[in-house]
Amino acid sequence: YLFPRYWAAKTFGETWADEIGKIKHEFFLLANSGKPEYMIKTPVTTAEAENKIRRYEQLAKATTTLGKKIPSRLKDAWYQLIEYPVLGSYYMNQKSWYARKSVMLAKYGDAAALQYAEKAKKAHEEIGRITKRYNKEIANGKWDGIMVEQIKARWFNMSMPPVATDSSLAAAKSQPLVAAPAEAVPFMISAASYTSKKDKPGYKLTRFKGLGISGEGISIMPFTAPPISDSAVESAPYLEYTTRLVLGYATILTKFLPTHAINSKYKLRYGISVNGSKPQVINIEGADQWRKGWSTNVLGGYNAGESKHRITQPGGSTIRI
């Protein structure tokens, strides 16, 4: 995670290295949780999408503010390598999410759908504006044609996606209206915020800064440590997280980097238990991962396993992974 600062110093000089390093770090961190060009398809909650757009807005402001200080001789490089990627990601997230939200709201006859449709269109226009500058203005058009804003493919959409219209809103209002279903609001525990951990001889749980959707990931080291059998899961090294879970049934989605087992001798598994229950062993590399699962994993920036747990005691709960 130190490389962005090193790269910035080599490319733009020590004067701007710290600020550029922070911009690149946040840029990559945001992209880790879903690539901007795939936002139209990435599974995401309202809270997650809007928090991401707020962070992109702050990043865009920091980028344009610093850009005003960059010397003229470096302006073209700055725009190509820093400003265009940041602004393009910001507007792409806006366009995709606001388009999705406008369609969702129109379905339930909410007039705010048209406001979000206009926001999506505005973001799409901004992508065209900054792309024109990239192609036609910087370095006297040296990179003309490298970037385009009108591409449509299976998993991403750089063209204008569908949005709510007066007619779609009117059509929804002509039908018996139903209230939009309440959206479940999940909470996230970052990998590095464990309350306790236990290593084993030959297995060390190691933190990696700058890796993963929360900015700090954890993995077993060395990668070549012998696999642990399902029957011996309770003897494996573990992390514990303390949180509050309501009585009833809880669904826990555990997210990992989108990857595969290192070779055919290994699997890709984790064990999980809550409040001392028998561990469930989850295989996150099933037979379908090379087909339908892999594309989704790359788009969202993670591979996930899901487990369900019965919570029978009130108060704090301990999750062991």
N, C-alpha and C positions, 0 to 999 in steps of 0.2 A: 504493500500500500504506500510505500515511500517513493515508488517510481514516478508518479505524476509530478511530484515536486522536483525530482532529479531531472526529468524530461523538460519541465518548464524552464529550469535554470539553463540547461544546455541550448534550448531553442530561443528563449526570450530574454535571458539574462537573470542574474541574481536579484535585481531590483524587484521583479514581479513574481519571482518563483513561488513564494509562500502563498500569495493570493491565487495564482493560477493553479497551484497544486490542490488547494482547497476546492476550487471550482471543478476541476477534473474529478476529484475524489467523489464529490456529491453527484456529479453527472453520471459516473459509473455506478454509484450506489443506487440511484433512482432507476437506472436501466436494468439493474440486476433483478428488480421485482416486476419486470415486464417490459419488453422492448417497445419503444414508442410507436413504431410502425405496425405493431401487432395489437395495439390497445383495443382496436375494434373487436377483437376476438378473445382477448384475455379475460378469464373469469376474475371478477373483482367486485367488491361491495361498494356501495355509495361512499361510505366513510373512507375506504382505502383510496378510491379514485380521487375524491376531492382533497384529501390530505396530500396526495402526490402532486396534484395541480398547484396547491399552495406552495409546496416546496419548490416546484419548478418555477413558480413566479418569483420567489425569493432568489433563486439561482439566476434567473434571467436578469433581474435587477442588478445583482452583484456583477454579473458579466458585462452588461452594457456600461455600468459605472466605471469599471476598471478599464474597459475598452477606450474610454475617453482619454486615459492617461498613457496609453501605449504610443510610442514614437511613430511618426509617419512611415519610417522605413520598414516598420514591422506590422503596419495596419493590415496589409493583405494577408499575411500569414496568420495574424490574429483572427481575422474573420473566417478564413478557411478552416483553421484548426480548433478554434474555441467558440467564437460567437455564433457561427452558423449552426454547428451541431447542438449547442444549448438552446438557441431560439427555435430551431426546427423541432427538437424534442418537446419543448414546451407547447408549441402550437399544435403539434400532432396529438399530444395528449388531450389538449383542449378540444380539438376538432372531433376526435373519436368519442371521447366521453360525453361531450355535450350533445352530439348526434344521437348516441345511444339513449341518453336521458330524455331527450325531446320525444323520441319514439315511445319510450316507456310511459311518460306522462300523458301523451296524447291518447294512449290506449285507455286511460281512465278518465278522459275528458278534462284534464287539467290544462287551463289556458297558459300556464307557465311553459308548456311545451314549445310554444312558438318563440318565446324568449331564448330558450336554449338552442333552438334551431338557428336563430340569428347569430348566437355566439359561435356555433360550429362553423357557420358560413364565414364569419369574420376571421376565425382562426385559419380557415382554408385559404382565404385571400392573403393573410400574412405569410403563409408558407410560400405562396406564389411570389410575393414581393421580395422576401429574403433570398429565394432561389434565383430570381432574376438578377439580383445584385451579385450573387455568387458566380453566376455564369457570364454576365455581361460586363461587370464593373471591376472586380478585383483582378489585379495583375493583367489589366487590359484584355480581359476575356480569355486568359490562358486556359481556364478550366471549363470553358463553354461546352455545355452538353453533358458534363460529368454528373450533374445533379438534375433530376426532373421531379415534378410534383404530381404528374398524372400517370400513375402506375396502379393497376389493379391486378391482384393475383389471389391465389387460394386463401392465403393466411393474412395478407396485409392489404391495406387500402390507402393509397396515397391520393386517390381521387376523392371527390366529395361523396361521403356515405349518405344513405337515406336519412332524412330528417322529417320531423312533423311539419305538416302543412295545414292551411285553413281547411282544406277539404277532408284531410284525415281526422282532424280534431272535430269537425262538424259530424262526420260519420260516426265517431265514437259517441258523441253527445246524443245522437239520434237513437242509440241503443240504451236499454236499461243500464244505468251506471252502477258499478260496484266499486267499493273502496279498494285502493291499492293494498295488497297484502303487506303486513308488517315485515320488514326485512330483519332477519336475524343479525345481530351486531356481535361478531366474534371479538375476542380480545387476543392479543398476541404476546407471547413471552419470547424474548430474544434468546438465542442459544447461549449467549455468554452470561446471562443473568441467573445462572444456577445458584442455589443456596448451599449445595454441597456436591462434592465429586469424590470418586474413589477410583484410583488407578490400580492396575495389577502388574506384577512383574512381566515385562515384555510388552505391556500395553499402556500407553500414556495418552490421556485425553488432552489435546493441545489446542490452544486458541490461535486463530489466524485473523489478524486485523485486516479490514478491507475486503473480506470475502463473505459473500452471501447477501441476502436481502436486508438484513439488519446491520450490516457493516462489520460484523465479527462472527466468524463461524468456528465450529469445533469439530475436530476429527481425531480418530485414533491414529497414533503414530507408533511404530512405523506402519506404512500402508501394507507392508508384507508380513505383518504379524499373523501367526496361524489363526485360521478361522475358528470360531467357537460354535459348537454344535447347539442345536435347538434345546436339547435336553440339559445342557449346562448353562443356560442363559442366566440363571440366578448367580452364577459365579463370575459373570462378565463385569468389566469395569462399567461404571455408571455415573450419570449426572442426576441430581435431584432438583426439582423446582417446586416452590411452595406458592400456592395461590388459593383463591376461594372458588369453589364449584358448588352450584346449587344442587339440592337434593333431586334425585331422579337419575336420568341418563345424560351423560356428557359425551360429545363427539370431539375427539382430539385429532387434528390434522398436523402431522409432524413433517416439516419441510426440510429437504436436503438439496444439495446442488444437483442439477440435472447431469447425471453421470451414469456409468455402468460399472459392474464389477471389474476389477483390474485384470482378471483372466478367468479361464474356465474352471479353475480350482476354487474360486471364491463365489459367494453369493452376495446379495446386497440386502441385508436384513437389519432390523433393530428390534429390541424387546422393549415393551412399555407396560408399566403397572401403575395403579393409583391406590394410595393408602394401603400398601402392602398386599394387594391382590396378586393372584398368580399372573406372571408376565405373559402378555400376548406377544408372539413373534410374528412380525409383519415383513413380508417379502415385497420390496418396492421395485424389484425387477422381475416381473412376471413374464410369461411367454409373449404377451402382447406389447411389451415396451418398445421393441424394435419397429412396431407398426404404428398403431393408433396412439400409444402413450407417449412416444418420444417427441413427436411434433408439439404436443401440448406442453410438455416439460420445458422444451427450449423456449417456447413463446413466453411462458410465465416466469422463467428463470429459476424454477425449482422442480424437484421430483418429490412427491408427497405420499405418505402412507396415512391411512385413516383407521382409527380404532374407537370403539364405543365402550364406555365404562359406566357401571352403576355406582352412583354416589349415595351412600347410606348414612354418612355422618355429617352433621352441620359444621360450619366453621372452615378452618383451613384444610387444604388437601395437599398431599405430596405426590407429585408425578415423578416417577423414576424411569429414565431412558438408558 
